[in-house]
Amino acid sequence: MKIALIGQEIPALLSSLLADLLFAGHEAAEICAEEKNETMSSLLEAYADRIIRHSGVDARFRACSALEDTLRGADAVVYAGDYMASSRFQQDREALGGDENDPEGLSDQARVNGGLGGLMHTLRQGEKIRQLCDDMDGLCPKALVITLGEPVARTVELFSLRGYRCYGLGKGIAKGPGGVEDICRRLGLDARKAAAHAAGLPGFEFLLSLTGEDGQEQLDRVTELARRGELGRLCARWLERYGAVAVGRVTEHAEFLPAQPDYAPEERPALTESVERRKERILWMNTVGQQGLDTQEAKMAQVWLLSRAPAARPMQLALALLRGEDLEMPTVARKNRGEIVSLPREAVIQSDLTLKGGAEQPHGVRLPPELADVCAEIDEAGRLAARAAFGDRSALRECIELDPALEGLDRLYLREVVDKLIDMHSDILTLFGDGE
């Protein structure tokens, strides 16, 4: 088995990727990571070599400067990439910020996943993914793809449009304000023994069930918390509007909806690993690479690396799908295929994933009618944005017309704004050079 790792966020994931592959999965795989920086390549190879030796599994890790070496013969591709995500986002934000006559301008649309910012993010991801798929078509045409690239729903759709079987893993719903752990704490439940089920779209999930250690359903209590405003004004508003409790990072839900009077998008969202976190990670990876796991310092370094790794477990998912195993994994993005019966089968949804022998077992989820309607609108806009990212100008215009995040704005004016934003990023958006 060969696993290809692509994207600038792979080093931050490497500790958990190797742990799942070697210690949990016992898979003697070839792992190849694209890495053009020689110093970082040496660091990653030294770290991985020590972990592989400690595991006793006959695996092999290589950091490859050439993409073709990374991809050739891969059974699965883990994509955790973007293109200058933070700096390009700030360019969008500054351009949308208006002028001296209208200082706010469209700054509310400077978003990561939805609205104009999400559209531009999708166009930039589309350029990278199109080029990647061109190489995959010749080097690993049947590879499974696990994407962590934002916006997750749209990167799933981008790979799917090119014919690849693709699953997406986002930030999840457990941590942070409005997450499952926060809700359990408010209810006096032990989050480690609670069972939550949520469904909807990536970044737009709603709680459908929450049971405590005794198996008793707690959803009515959660709903009452939300109704009283104890989970925030946005959560209370959406409960009234959609008949369900938003769960996870609730502020991300707002990115897919029209401007909210009491919410403004983050000015500097965490799109990549911070400089401070990166320095710490390099220090601890270097410690393991030099000492192995034989010293107390190196053991503590590995504990740090595993504790700071993103919660997503792409290797665990890839192994279950490739080896035809059973798996229960929460909040996985993928094509609907009947999982949420109140949404179209072509929709990109997010829900718990059940695999039996590597095959999906749909849960037949039904959403409240009002929630299903808005999910269908958001999903349609996302899939149109993905088509636009591959150069479809008619899909671009239709996305601007239909995106619910743009409600109340002059759509003709927005088309002009998008054209100017595309021109601003013309150094990488090569499919739009000829204009209309």
C-alpha positions as CSV (number, residue, x, y, z in Angstrom):
1,M,0.0,0.0,0.0
2,K,1.3,3.5,-0.8
3,I,0.0,6.7,0.8
4,A,0.8,10.1,-0.8
5,L,0.7,13.1,1.5
6,I,0.2,16.5,-0.2
7,G,0.0,20.0,1.2
8,Q,1.7,22.4,3.6
9,E,-0.3,21.2,6.6
10,I,1.0,17.6,6.4
11,P,3.9,18.1,8.8
12,A,1.5,19.2,11.5
13,L,-0.5,16.0,10.9
14,L,2.4,13.6,10.6
15,S,2.6,12.4,14.2
16,S,-1.1,11.3,14.2
17,L,-0.8,9.9,10.6
18,L,2.0,7.7,11.6
19,A,0.4,6.7,14.9
20,D,-2.7,5.5,13.1
21,L,-0.9,3.8,10.3
22,L,1.8,2.0,12.4
23,F,0.5,1.5,16.0
24,A,-3.2,1.3,15.4
25,G,-3.2,0.0,11.8
26,H,0.0,-2.1,11.8
27,E,0.2,-1.4,8.0
28,A,3.5,-1.9,6.3
29,A,2.9,0.9,3.9
30,E,5.1,3.2,1.8
31,I,4.4,6.8,2.8
32,C,5.5,9.6,0.5
33,A,5.2,13.3,1.4
34,E,5.7,16.1,-1.0
35,E,8.3,18.5,0.5
36,K,10.5,20.8,-1.5
37,N,12.4,22.3,1.4
38,E,15.6,20.2,2.0
39,T,15.9,21.0,5.7
40,M,12.3,20.1,6.3
41,S,12.6,16.9,4.3
42,S,15.5,15.8,6.5
43,L,13.6,16.7,9.6
44,L,10.5,14.7,8.5
45,E,12.5,11.7,7.4
46,A,14.5,11.5,10.6
47,Y,11.4,11.8,12.7
48,A,9.4,9.2,10.7
49,D,12.3,6.8,10.6
50,R,12.5,6.8,14.5
51,I,8.8,6.3,14.8
52,I,8.8,3.5,12.2
53,R,11.7,1.7,14.0
54,H,10.0,2.0,17.3
55,S,6.7,0.5,15.9
56,G,8.5,-2.6,14.5
57,V,6.4,-2.3,11.4
58,D,8.2,-2.8,8.0
59,A,7.1,0.6,6.6
60,R,9.0,3.2,4.7
61,F,8.7,7.0,4.7
62,R,10.2,9.4,2.1
63,A,10.0,13.1,1.7
64,C,10.0,13.8,-2.1
65,S,10.8,17.1,-3.8
66,A,9.1,15.9,-7.0
67,L,5.3,15.6,-7.1
68,E,5.4,12.6,-9.5
69,D,7.6,10.6,-7.1
70,T,5.0,11.3,-4.3
71,L,2.0,10.3,-6.4
72,R,3.2,7.5,-8.6
73,G,1.3,4.3,-7.7
74,A,-0.5,5.8,-4.7
75,D,-3.5,3.9,-3.3
76,A,-4.6,7.0,-1.3
77,V,-3.9,10.7,-1.4
78,V,-4.2,12.8,1.8
79,Y,-4.6,16.4,0.7
80,A,-4.1,19.1,3.3
81,G,-3.2,22.0,1.2
82,D,-4.0,25.6,0.2
83,Y,-2.2,28.3,-1.6
84,M,-0.9,31.2,0.5
85,A,-4.1,30.9,2.5
86,S,-3.6,33.7,5.0
87,S,-2.1,36.3,2.7
88,R,-4.6,35.7,0.0
89,F,-7.4,35.9,2.5
90,Q,-6.1,39.3,3.7
91,Q,-5.9,40.5,0.1
92,D,-9.6,39.6,-0.3
93,R,-10.4,41.3,3.0
94,E,-8.6,44.5,2.1
95,A,-10.3,44.6,-1.4
96,L,-13.7,44.1,0.1
97,G,-13.2,46.7,2.8
98,G,-14.5,49.6,0.7
99,D,-13.1,53.1,0.4
100,E,-13.3,56.4,2.3
101,N,-16.9,56.9,1.2
102,D,-17.9,53.4,2.4
103,P,-15.2,52.1,4.8
104,E,-17.1,48.9,5.6
105,G,-17.9,48.1,2.0
106,L,-18.4,44.3,1.7
107,S,-16.0,43.4,4.6
108,D,-18.8,41.1,6.0
109,Q,-18.1,39.0,2.9
110,A,-14.5,38.3,3.8
111,R,-15.2,34.8,4.9
112,V,-13.3,31.5,4.7
113,N,-16.1,29.1,3.6
114,G,-19.1,31.1,2.3
115,G,-20.0,34.3,0.6
116,L,-17.6,36.1,-1.7
117,G,-14.5,35.2,0.4
118,G,-15.5,31.5,0.3
119,L,-16.0,31.7,-3.4
120,M,-12.6,33.2,-4.0
121,H,-11.1,30.6,-1.6
122,T,-12.8,27.9,-3.7
123,L,-11.4,29.3,-7.0
124,R,-7.9,29.3,-5.6
125,Q,-8.2,25.7,-4.3
126,G,-9.7,24.7,-7.7
127,E,-6.5,25.8,-9.4
128,K,-4.3,23.7,-7.1
129,I,-6.6,20.7,-7.2
130,R,-7.0,20.8,-11.0
131,Q,-3.2,20.7,-11.4
132,L,-3.0,17.9,-8.8
133,C,-5.7,15.9,-10.5
134,D,-3.9,16.3,-13.8
135,D,-0.9,14.6,-12.3
136,M,-3.0,12.0,-10.5
137,D,-4.8,11.0,-13.7
138,G,-1.5,9.7,-15.1
139,L,0.2,8.5,-11.9
140,C,-2.6,7.1,-9.6
141,P,-5.9,7.4,-11.4
142,K,-7.8,5.1,-9.0
143,A,-6.5,6.6,-5.8
144,L,-8.8,7.3,-2.9
145,V,-8.7,10.9,-1.7
146,I,-9.0,12.2,1.8
147,T,-9.2,16.0,1.8
148,L,-8.7,18.4,4.8
149,G,-8.4,21.4,2.5
150,E,-10.8,24.3,3.2
151,P,-13.6,24.9,2.3
152,V,-14.0,21.1,2.9
153,A,-17.4,20.7,1.2
154,R,-16.1,22.3,-1.9
155,T,-12.7,20.5,-2.0
156,V,-14.7,17.2,-1.8
157,E,-16.8,18.4,-4.7
158,L,-13.7,19.5,-6.7
159,F,-12.1,16.0,-6.4
160,S,-15.5,14.4,-7.1
161,L,-15.9,16.4,-10.3
162,R,-12.6,14.9,-11.5
163,G,-13.9,11.4,-10.9
164,Y,-12.1,10.6,-7.6
165,R,-13.8,8.9,-4.6
166,C,-13.3,11.6,-2.0
167,Y,-14.0,12.1,1.7
168,G,-13.4,15.2,3.7
169,L,-12.5,15.9,7.3
170,G,-13.0,19.3,8.8
171,K,-12.6,20.8,12.3
172,G,-15.2,18.5,13.9
173,I,-17.9,19.4,16.4
174,A,-16.4,18.3,19.7
175,K,-14.2,21.2,20.8
176,G,-14.7,24.9,21.5
177,P,-17.8,27.1,22.4
178,G,-20.9,25.4,21.1
179,G,-19.2,22.1,20.7
180,V,-20.3,18.8,22.2
181,E,-17.9,19.0,25.1
182,D,-19.2,22.5,25.9
183,I,-22.8,21.4,25.8
184,C,-22.1,18.3,28.0
185,R,-20.4,20.5,30.5
186,R,-23.5,22.7,30.7
187,L,-25.7,19.7,31.2
188,G,-23.4,18.1,33.8
189,L,-22.6,15.2,31.5
190,D,-19.2,13.4,31.1
191,A,-18.4,14.2,27.5
192,R,-16.1,11.1,27.3
193,K,-19.1,8.9,27.9
194,A,-21.7,10.8,25.9
195,A,-22.8,9.9,22.4
196,A,-23.6,12.7,20.0
197,H,-25.0,12.5,16.5
198,A,-25.1,15.5,14.2
199,A,-25.7,16.0,10.5
200,G,-26.0,18.7,7.9
201,L,-23.2,20.2,5.7
202,P,-19.5,20.6,6.4
203,G,-19.3,23.6,8.8
204,F,-23.1,23.7,9.1
205,E,-24.0,20.8,11.3
206,F,-27.0,20.5,13.7
207,L,-27.4,18.2,16.7
208,L,-29.9,15.4,16.2
209,S,-29.2,13.3,19.3
210,L,-27.1,13.5,22.5
211,T,-27.2,10.7,25.1
212,G,-25.4,10.4,28.4
213,E,-23.7,7.5,30.0
214,D,-27.1,6.0,31.0
215,G,-28.3,6.1,27.4
216,Q,-31.0,8.7,28.1
217,E,-31.7,11.2,25.3
218,Q,-30.7,14.7,26.3
219,L,-31.8,16.6,23.1
220,D,-34.8,18.3,24.8
221,R,-32.5,19.7,27.5
222,V,-30.0,21.0,24.8
223,T,-32.9,22.6,22.9
224,E,-34.0,24.4,26.1
225,L,-30.5,25.7,26.7
226,A,-30.5,27.0,23.1
227,R,-33.9,28.5,23.4
228,R,-32.9,30.4,26.6
229,G,-29.9,31.8,24.8
230,E,-27.3,30.0,26.9
231,L,-25.6,28.7,23.7
232,G,-25.5,32.1,22.2
233,R,-27.8,34.4,20.3
234,L,-26.9,32.9,16.9
235,C,-27.8,29.4,18.1
236,A,-31.1,30.7,19.6
237,R,-31.9,32.4,16.3
238,W,-31.2,29.4,14.2
239,L,-33.2,27.1,16.5
240,E,-36.2,29.4,15.9
241,R,-35.6,29.6,12.2
242,Y,-34.6,26.0,11.4
243,G,-36.0,23.9,14.3
244,A,-32.6,22.4,15.3
245,V,-29.6,23.3,17.5
246,A,-26.4,24.3,15.7
247,V,-23.4,22.4,17.0
248,G,-19.6,22.9,16.6
249,R,-18.1,26.3,15.9
250,V,-21.4,28.1,15.5
251,T,-19.7,31.2,14.1
252,E,-18.8,29.1,11.1
253,H,-22.4,28.5,10.4
254,A,-22.9,32.2,10.0
255,E,-20.4,32.2,7.1
256,F,-23.0,30.4,4.9
257,L,-25.9,32.8,5.7
258,P,-26.8,36.4,5.1
259,A,-25.1,39.1,7.1
260,Q,-26.0,38.9,10.8
261,P,-26.4,42.2,12.7
262,D,-24.5,40.9,15.8
263,Y,-21.8,38.9,14.0
264,A,-18.7,39.8,12.0
265,P,-16.3,37.3,10.5
266,E,-12.9,36.9,12.0
267,E,-10.4,39.4,10.7
268,R,-7.5,36.9,10.9
269,P,-8.8,33.4,11.0
270,A,-6.4,30.6,11.7
271,L,-6.0,29.2,8.2
272,T,-2.6,27.6,8.8
273,E,-0.4,26.4,11.6
274,S,0.8,29.5,13.6
275,V,4.5,30.5,13.5
276,E,4.8,29.8,17.3
277,R,3.2,26.3,17.0
278,R,5.3,25.5,14.0
279,K,8.5,26.4,15.9
280,E,7.4,24.2,18.8
281,R,6.6,21.3,16.5
282,I,9.9,21.5,14.7
283,L,11.7,21.5,18.1
284,W,9.9,18.3,19.3
285,M,10.1,16.5,16.0
286,N,13.9,17.2,16.0
287,T,14.1,15.8,19.5
288,V,12.4,12.6,18.5
289,G,14.5,12.4,15.3
290,Q,17.7,12.7,17.2
291,Q,16.9,10.6,20.3
292,G,14.3,8.1,19.1
293,L,11.7,7.3,21.8
294,D,14.3,6.0,24.3
295,T,14.7,9.0,26.5
296,Q,12.2,10.7,28.7
297,E,12.6,14.0,26.8
298,A,11.8,12.3,23.5
299,K,8.8,10.5,24.9
300,M,7.5,13.8,26.2
301,A,8.1,15.4,22.8
302,Q,6.0,12.7,21.1
303,V,3.2,13.2,23.7
304,W,3.3,16.9,22.9
305,L,3.2,16.3,19.1
306,L,0.3,13.9,19.4
307,S,-1.7,16.2,21.8
308,R,-1.2,19.2,19.5
309,A,-2.0,17.4,16.2
310,P,-5.4,18.3,14.5
311,A,-8.3,16.1,15.6
312,A,-9.0,14.8,12.1
313,R,-7.9,11.2,11.5
314,P,-7.4,10.8,7.8
315,M,-5.2,7.8,8.0
316,Q,-7.7,5.9,10.1
317,L,-10.4,6.6,7.5
318,A,-8.1,5.7,4.5
319,L,-7.1,2.4,6.0
320,A,-10.7,1.3,6.7
321,L,-11.7,2.2,3.2
322,L,-8.7,0.6,1.5
323,R,-8.7,-2.6,3.6
324,G,-12.5,-3.0,3.7
325,E,-12.9,-2.7,7.4
326,D,-15.6,-1.7,9.8
327,L,-15.4,1.9,11.2
328,E,-17.5,4.4,13.1
329,M,-16.2,8.0,12.6
330,P,-18.1,11.2,13.4
331,T,-18.6,14.1,11.1
332,V,-17.2,13.0,7.8
333,A,-17.9,15.0,4.6
334,R,-18.8,13.1,1.5
335,K,-21.3,12.8,-1.3
336,N,-24.8,12.1,0.1
337,R,-25.6,8.6,-1.4
338,G,-28.7,8.5,0.8
339,E,-27.2,9.3,4.2
340,I,-29.5,12.4,4.5
341,V,-32.7,11.5,2.8
342,S,-34.0,15.1,2.9
343,L,-31.2,16.3,0.7
344,P,-30.3,15.5,-2.9
345,R,-28.0,12.5,-3.5
346,E,-25.5,14.7,-5.3
347,A,-25.2,17.0,-2.2
348,V,-21.9,17.1,-0.2
349,I,-23.1,16.4,3.3
350,Q,-21.5,15.9,6.7
351,S,-22.6,13.2,9.1
352,D,-21.4,10.3,11.1
353,L,-19.9,7.6,8.9
354,T,-20.5,3.9,9.4
355,L,-18.5,1.5,7.3
356,K,-19.2,-2.3,7.2
357,G,-16.5,-4.1,5.4
358,G,-15.4,-0.8,3.9
359,A,-18.9,-0.1,2.5
360,E,-20.9,2.9,3.7
361,Q,-24.1,2.1,5.7
362,P,-26.4,5.1,5.3
363,H,-28.3,6.2,8.4
364,G,-31.3,7.6,6.6
365,V,-31.2,10.9,8.4
366,R,-34.1,13.3,8.1
367,L,-33.6,17.0,8.8
368,P,-36.4,19.4,9.8
369,P,-37.9,20.8,6.6
370,E,-36.7,24.4,7.1
371,L,-33.2,23.1,7.8
372,A,-33.2,20.8,4.8
373,D,-34.3,23.8,2.6
374,V,-31.4,26.0,3.7
375,C,-28.9,23.2,3.5
376,A,-30.0,22.5,-0.1
377,E,-29.4,26.1,-1.0
378,I,-26.0,26.3,0.6
379,D,-25.0,23.0,-0.9
380,E,-26.1,24.1,-4.4
381,A,-24.0,27.3,-4.1
382,G,-21.0,25.3,-3.0
383,R,-21.2,22.9,-5.9
384,L,-21.6,25.7,-8.3
385,A,-18.5,27.4,-6.8
386,A,-16.6,24.2,-7.4
387,R,-17.7,24.0,-11.1
388,A,-16.7,27.7,-11.4
389,A,-13.2,26.8,-10.0
390,F,-12.7,24.6,-13.0
391,G,-13.4,27.6,-15.3
392,D,-17.1,27.4,-15.8
393,R,-18.2,31.0,-16.1
394,S,-21.9,30.3,-16.2
395,A,-21.6,28.4,-12.9
396,L,-19.7,31.4,-11.5
397,R,-22.6,33.7,-12.4
398,E,-25.2,31.2,-11.1
399,C,-23.3,30.8,-7.8
400,I,-23.4,34.6,-7.3
401,E,-27.1,34.6,-8.1
402,L,-28.1,31.8,-5.8
403,D,-25.7,31.9,-2.8
404,P,-27.9,32.6,0.3
405,A,-24.9,34.3,2.0
406,L,-25.3,37.1,-0.6
407,E,-29.0,37.7,0.2
408,G,-30.0,41.4,0.1
409,L,-27.0,42.5,-2.0
410,D,-27.0,43.7,-5.6
411,R,-26.1,40.6,-7.5
412,L,-25.0,42.5,-10.7
413,Y,-22.7,44.6,-8.6
414,L,-21.3,41.5,-6.9
415,R,-20.5,40.0,-10.3
416,E,-18.4,43.1,-11.0
417,V,-16.7,42.8,-7.6
418,V,-15.9,39.1,-8.3
419,D,-14.4,40.0,-11.7
420,K,-12.1,42.5,-10.0
421,L,-11.1,40.0,-7.3
422,I,-10.3,37.4,-9.9
423,D,-8.2,39.9,-11.8
424,M,-6.4,40.7,-8.5
425,H,-5.5,37.0,-8.2
426,S,-4.8,36.5,-11.9
427,D,-1.3,35.3,-11.2
428,I,-2.8,32.0,-10.0
429,L,-6.3,31.9,-11.4
430,T,-5.2,31.0,-14.9
431,L,-8.5,29.8,-16.2
432,F,-10.1,33.2,-16.0
433,G,-7.6,35.2,-18.0
434,D,-9.9,35.8,-21.0
435,G,-12.7,37.4,-18.9
436,E,-16.3,36.8,-20.0
